[in-house]
C-alpha cells in the first residue's frame, strides 16, 4: 500500500510540474493552450535524441547525456513557446478572435505537432534510459524506489522550489503574477504585458519539457501522448483551481495518487477512468477547484 502511495506522489509531482506551466499560461492569456502537451512531448523527443547522440557518438554517459539533453531541449522548446505566441495566438488575438477560436487553433496546433513528431522521429515508442542494465531499487519504509524515480523526485522538487522563488522574489516574477491577477491594471501601472506573456510562454514550455522528459523515464514516448497528457493537465488544473499555482501543485499530486490507487484496486485499465471520474466529482461538488485564483 505504501508503495502505491510513493508511486502516486512521484507521478503526481510530474503532473504538478507540467500543470504549473499550464496554469501560468492560462493566468496570462485566459484560454486553454491545448497544444501545451504536444510541445512538452516534442521537447522530450529532443531530450531522447540528444542523449542518444552523446552516448553513441561522443562516448558520454547516459545520465550526463540525459541532463545535457534536458537542458538544451528545454531551452529550445521554450523558444518554440515564444514563437507559438508571436505567430499564432498574438495575431489571432489582435484580430479579435474569441476564446473558442483560440482553443480551436490550439487544438489544430496540437494535431500538427503530433503528426510532425511522428514524421520526424517515427511512430515507434521511444524510452529514455539512465542505465544500460536494470538495477534493483532502494528500500524505503517497505517501498522500493528506483534510481529513475529518485532523479524524478529531485528534479521535480528543485524545479518547483526554484520556480516558486522566481515567481515571488524577482521583478519578472512579480510582473507575471500582476498580469495573471489583472492584465489591464498591470498595464496601467507600467508593466509591459506583451513582454511578460513572451516570458510566460518560455517558462511554461521549459517546464513542460522537464515534466515530459521525466515521464519518459517511466513510460515509453509516443507521438500521440501529447493529447492524453494535456487532458491529465486539465483535470489537475480543475481539481486544484484554474490559474492557481498552489492549486496546480495540489491538483497534480491528488491526480497522481488517485490514478495509482485506482490502478492498484481495479487494474491499470481503470487508471484513466479514475482520473476523469475525479474530474466529474469536482465539477459537481466544487467546480472552482480547491484553491480559487
N, C-alpha and C positions, 0 to 999 in steps of 0.2 A: 504493500500500500504506500509506504514512504517512497519507494522507487517511482511509483506513478506520480506522486506529488513533485518529486525532484525533476522528473522529465517534463512535467507540465510547467513548472517555473522556468526552466531553461527555454522551452519553446515559447512560452508567454513573454519572456524577456525579448526575444527576437520580434514577436508581434508588436510589443510595446515600442521598440526602437523604430520600426518602419511606420507605425501609426502616428508617432510623434511628428514625423516629417509630413505625413498626410494632413494632420490637423493644422500644422504650421501653414501649409499652402491654403487650406480652407479659410483660416483666420484672415489671411491677407487678401484673397480674391473672391471668397464666398461662393465657390462652386466645387463640385467633386471632380478632382483631377484623376479620372479613371485610368488614364494611361500610366499612372504612377507605378502600378505593379509591374507593367511590362518594362518600364525604364529600369527598375531595380533588377529584373531578371536579365536584361541586356548587360547591365554592369557586372552581374555575377558571371555571365559567359565570358566577358572580357577578363575578369579575375582568373577564370579557369585557363584561358588561352595564354595569358602572361605567365602563370605558374608553370604551365606545360612547356612553354618556350624556354624559361630559365632552367628548368630541371633537365630537359632533353638536350639543349644546345650549349648552355653555359655551365653546366655541372653544378648548379646550385641545389640546395636542399629544398624539399617540398614545403617546409614551414616558411623558410625565407622567401621562396617564390610566391607563396600564398600571401604573406604580409605585404610584399612589394606590389604584387598584382592588385591586392585590395586597395592600396593607397592610390595607385595610378588609375585604376578603373573608377574609383570613387570621384576623383578629380575630373576625369574625362566625362563621366556621366553627369556630374554637377554642371559642367559647361553645357551639356546637352539640355539639361533642365532650363538653363537660361535661354537657349535658342528656341525651345518649345514656347516659352512665354513670349519672346520677342517676335517670332514669325508666325505663330498660330493664335494664341489666346489674346495677345495685345491688339492685333488688327481686328479680331472679331469684336472685342470689347469697344474699340474706338468706333466701330460701325454700328454700335448699339445692339449687339446680339444679346438675346435673353440668356438666362442661366441654363434653360433647357437646351438651347442651341450650343452653348459652351460644353455641356455634358455630352451631347451627341457628337460634337467634334472630338472630344476627348476619347470617347469610345471608338470612334473611327481611327484615331491615332493608335489606340491600344491594338486594334486588329492589324494595322500596318506594321507596327513594331514586332508583333508576334510572328508575322509572316517573314519579315526581314531577318529575324533571329533564326528561323528555320532555314531560310535560303542561304545565309552566311555560314552558320555553324552546323547545319544538318538537323534532321529530325530525331536522331538517336539521343538517348539520355546521356548526360554527362555528370560525373561525380567528382567533386573536389576532394582529394585525399591529402592527409598530412603525414602519412607514413606508408611505406611500401608493403608493410606487413601489418596484420591486425593484432593489436596488443590488448592485453587484459586491462579492464578498468580498475580504478582505485575504489576501495571500500570506504563508505562514509555512512555511519549510522544505519547499517543494514541495506544501504543503497549502493549501487555500482555507478561510478561516474567515469566516463571515458575521457581521453585527452582532448578529443574534439569538443566535448561538452564543457570541459574546463576552459578551453580557449574561447568558446562561445560566451560563456559566463563572464570572463574577464573583459573581452572586447565590448560586450553589451553594457556592463556596469561602468566601464571607463567612458564609453561614448555618452551614456545618459548623464553621467556626472559632469563631463566637460561641456556638454550642451546646456545643462542647467546653469552652470557658471557663466557661460557665454550669454545666455538669454537674460540673466539678471545682474551681471556685473560689468557689462560692456555697453558702450553707447549704441553700437549697432543692435545689440540685443534689446535694449530699451526701445529703440526705434521700431523694431519688429513687433514688440508687444504693443506699442502705441498704435501702429497701423492695424493690428489684429483687433484691438478694442474699438477703435473709431478712426477709420482711414481719413474721413473728411476733416475731422477735428485735428488729426495729426498733421495734415497738410497745412491747415490754418496756422499752426504754431511753428511751421518751418521744416517739418520732416519731409524729406524727398521720397515720397511714397513709391515712385517708379523704381528708384534705386533699391529701396527696401524690398520690393517684390522680386527683383532680379536676385538679390542676395538670398531671399527666402527660397526661391526655386533651386538655387545652387545647393544650399544646406540640406533641403529636403531630399533632393536627388542623391546627394552624398550619403545621407543616412539610409536611403532605400537600398543602395548598393551594399553597404555594410551588412544590413539585415539579410538581404537576399543571398549574399556570399556565405554568410553563416548558416543559413538554411541549407545551402548546397553541401555543407559538411555532413548533414544528417540524412538528406534525401537527394535523389538524382534531379538534375536540372532538365527541364523540358521547355521548348519554346512557348507552349500554351499555358505554362504555370502562372503567368502574369495575371490572367483573368481570375483564377482561384485566389491568388494572393490578395488582389485588390478587394475581393469580396470579404475575405477574412479581416482586412484592414477596416473596411466599412463597418463590419459587425463590432469590432473592438472600439471604433470611434463612437458608435451609437451607445454602446454599453457605458463607456466612460463619460461621454458628453462631447458632442461635435465641437471642435475648436479648442478643447481644453487639453493642455499639455499633461496635467496631472491625471486627467481622465484617460488619456491615451496610454499612460503607464499602467494604471489600474485595469483598464479595459483589456489591454493586451495580455496581462498576467491572468486575469479571470478567464479569458478565452482559451489560453494555452492549457490551464489546469482543467477546465471543463472538457475540452477535447480529449485529453489524455485519460481522464476518469471515464468518459463515455466509451472510449476505445477499450478500456480495461474491463468494464462491466458488460458491454453489449457487442464488442468486436470492432475492429478498425473500420469496417464498412459503415458504422454508425457515427463516425467521428464528425463528419460534416453536418449530419443531421442534428447532432447535439449542439453544434456551433450556431446553426440557424434557428434551432429551437430556442436557444438562449436569447437570440435576437428578437424573436417574436414575443417572448415573455417581457423583455424590457420595453418593447414598443407598446405593449398593452398596459403594463404597470407603471413604468417610468420612462416615457418617450424622450424626455430631455436628458436622460443619462444620469449617472451617479454624480457628476460634477457639472454644474452649469458654467458656461464660458463666462 
